[in-house]
Amino acid sequence: MKLFVFDLDFTIWNAGGTWCDSTHPPFAWKDGKLKDQEDRWIFLYPEVKEILSELKAQGHSIAVASRTNAPTIAKQLLHMFEIDHFFDAREIYPGSKLTHFKRIMKELNVSKGDIVFFDDEYRNIEDVRSIGIESVLVTGGLTKELMKPYLVKSITPNLSQNEAC
């Protein structure tokens, strides 16, 4: 795959058991945890930063497609979690995932066959699959296990010329 596209809520992070547009900023770090004004703990799923780093190290493009009603909050959380720099395209606004993908494909000049999409909502998976993009349902947050089929091994054995076919 050339481009990995991720939803945010319940895929990249958990906004205290709700969507980020239901949180109450301003946010603050308290005892190593990001909290909103109602003391709701907002957290990245544990393997997210490692996954994003590995994708970048392998030369892949990464994008966000989020249908949130609070794009400002989502962008603020990307920044506060220090992951905003991983994303080559950000489509964060209410509306159809199909519109998000149309814009992402145009901006990054990527075809449908070179994309894999991760989301926690089955309706989004169905919509995106309907236009021919491989889509993966995420339950319990993004994990390395979910990513395994899509990641190339980072270390390839160095074969001498005699061993090569």
C-alpha positions as CSV (number, residue, x, y, z in Angstrom):
1,M,0.0,0.0,0.0
2,K,1.1,3.5,-0.7
3,L,-1.4,5.5,1.4
4,F,-2.8,4.7,4.8
5,V,-5.9,6.6,5.8
6,F,-7.2,6.7,9.4
7,D,-10.3,7.8,11.1
8,L,-9.7,9.5,14.5
9,D,-12.4,8.8,17.2
10,F,-12.2,5.2,18.4
11,T,-9.5,4.4,15.7
12,I,-6.5,6.6,16.6
13,W,-7.8,7.8,20.0
14,N,-10.5,7.4,22.6
15,A,-12.0,10.7,23.7
16,G,-13.1,9.5,27.1
17,G,-15.7,7.0,25.7
18,T,-17.2,9.5,23.3
19,W,-16.3,11.4,20.1
20,C,-13.9,14.4,20.3
21,D,-16.8,16.7,19.3
22,S,-18.5,15.8,22.6
23,T,-15.5,16.7,24.8
24,H,-15.1,20.0,26.6
25,P,-11.9,22.0,25.9
26,P,-9.7,23.5,26.8
27,F,-7.6,20.4,27.3
28,A,-4.8,20.1,29.8
29,W,-2.2,17.5,30.8
30,K,-2.7,16.3,34.3
31,D,-0.5,13.6,35.8
32,G,0.6,12.5,32.4
33,K,-3.0,12.3,31.1
34,L,-4.8,14.6,28.7
35,K,-8.1,15.7,30.2
36,D,-10.9,17.9,29.2
37,Q,-12.8,20.3,31.5
38,E,-15.1,17.5,32.7
39,D,-11.9,15.5,33.7
40,R,-12.6,13.1,30.8
41,W,-9.4,11.2,29.9
42,I,-8.6,11.4,26.2
43,F,-5.9,9.0,25.1
44,L,-4.1,7.6,22.0
45,Y,-4.4,3.9,21.6
46,P,-1.0,2.5,22.9
47,E,0.5,1.4,19.5
48,V,-0.5,4.4,17.4
49,K,2.7,6.4,17.6
50,E,4.8,3.4,16.8
51,I,2.6,2.5,13.8
52,L,2.7,6.0,12.4
53,S,6.5,6.1,12.8
54,E,6.9,2.7,11.1
55,L,4.7,3.8,8.2
56,K,6.7,6.9,7.7
57,A,10.0,5.0,8.0
58,Q,8.8,2.7,5.2
59,G,8.0,5.7,3.0
60,H,4.2,5.5,3.1
61,S,1.9,8.5,3.0
62,I,-0.6,8.9,5.8
63,A,-3.9,10.8,5.9
64,V,-6.8,11.5,8.2
65,A,-10.5,11.2,7.2
66,S,-12.7,12.2,10.0
67,R,-16.4,13.2,9.9
68,T,-16.3,15.2,13.1
69,N,-18.5,18.2,13.8
70,A,-15.6,19.8,15.7
71,P,-12.6,19.9,13.3
72,T,-10.8,22.5,15.5
73,I,-10.9,20.1,18.5
74,A,-9.7,17.2,16.4
75,K,-6.8,19.3,15.0
76,Q,-5.9,20.5,18.5
77,L,-5.8,16.9,19.7
78,L,-3.6,15.8,16.9
79,H,-1.2,18.6,17.9
80,M,-1.4,17.9,21.7
81,F,-0.6,14.2,21.1
82,E,2.3,15.3,18.9
83,I,1.2,13.2,15.9
84,D,0.0,15.9,13.5
85,H,3.4,15.9,11.6
86,F,2.8,12.3,10.5
87,F,-0.2,13.2,8.3
88,D,0.3,14.3,4.6
89,A,-3.4,15.1,4.2
90,R,-6.1,16.0,6.6
91,E,-9.8,15.9,5.7
92,I,-11.5,16.7,9.1
93,Y,-15.0,18.0,8.8
94,P,-18.6,16.8,8.9
95,G,-19.9,15.0,5.8
96,S,-19.3,12.0,3.7
97,K,-16.1,9.9,3.8
98,L,-16.4,9.7,0.0
99,T,-15.8,13.4,-0.2
100,H,-12.8,13.1,2.1
101,F,-11.4,10.4,-0.1
102,K,-12.0,12.3,-3.3
103,R,-10.0,15.2,-1.9
104,I,-7.2,13.0,-0.4
105,M,-6.7,11.1,-3.7
106,K,-6.5,14.4,-5.6
107,E,-4.2,16.1,-3.2
108,L,-1.8,13.2,-2.9
109,N,-2.2,11.9,-6.5
110,V,-3.0,8.4,-5.3
111,S,-5.3,5.8,-7.0
112,K,-7.9,3.7,-5.1
113,G,-5.8,0.6,-5.5
114,D,-2.9,2.1,-3.5
115,I,-5.0,3.0,-0.4
116,V,-6.1,1.2,2.7
117,F,-8.5,2.8,5.2
118,F,-9.0,2.1,8.9
119,D,-12.2,3.1,10.7
120,D,-14.3,2.0,13.7
121,E,-17.7,2.5,12.0
122,Y,-19.0,-0.1,9.7
123,R,-21.1,2.4,7.7
124,N,-17.9,4.2,6.8
125,I,-16.2,0.9,5.9
126,E,-19.1,0.0,3.6
127,D,-19.1,3.5,1.9
128,V,-15.4,3.5,1.2
129,R,-15.4,-0.2,0.0
130,S,-18.2,0.7,-2.4
131,I,-15.8,2.9,-4.4
132,G,-13.1,0.1,-4.5
133,I,-10.8,1.1,-1.6
134,E,-9.6,-1.6,0.8
135,S,-11.1,-0.9,4.2
136,V,-10.5,-2.4,7.6
137,L,-12.9,-2.3,10.6
138,V,-11.1,-1.3,13.8
139,T,-12.5,-2.5,17.1
140,G,-10.7,-1.5,20.3
141,G,-8.4,1.0,18.6
142,L,-5.6,0.7,16.0
143,T,-3.1,-2.1,16.7
144,K,0.0,-3.5,15.1
145,E,-1.9,-6.8,14.7
146,L,-4.4,-5.0,12.5
147,M,-1.6,-3.4,10.5
148,K,0.5,-6.6,10.1
149,P,-0.9,-7.6,6.7
150,Y,-0.2,-4.1,5.3
151,L,3.3,-3.5,6.6
152,V,6.5,-4.5,4.8
153,K,9.2,-6.0,6.9
154,S,11.6,-3.2,7.7
155,I,14.7,-5.3,7.6
156,T,15.4,-7.5,4.5
157,P,18.1,-10.0,4.6
158,N,21.2,-8.8,2.7
159,L,21.9,-11.6,0.2
160,S,25.3,-12.0,-1.5
161,Q,25.3,-12.3,-5.2
162,N,25.9,-16.0,-5.0
163,E,22.8,-16.5,-2.9
164,A,20.5,-14.4,-5.1
165,C,18.5,-16.2,-7.8
